[in-house]
Amino acid sequence: GRFAIDFAWPHKKIALEIDGDQHYTQPEQRQRDANKEMLLETMGWTLIRVRWKAMFKNPKKFINDVKNVIDNT
């Protein structure tokens, strides 16, 4: 209830966050992300973080990487 997740597979407890540059350059955002990650982990979720630029540059790799995590969790 405190945070939003970009994409989630609740039945597998997997969350996917696609992060823009602000997630790496703004201290407030980095702290918020750390809090979200800690909360998800305490609830038994796996969090996948992907940089937007990396996803945009190579979408096939992104899709394969995420699919592998989902399939193996």
Helices and strands as residue ranges (DSSP letters): E 7-9, E 14-19, H 22-25, H 27-42, E 46-51, H 52-57, H 59-71
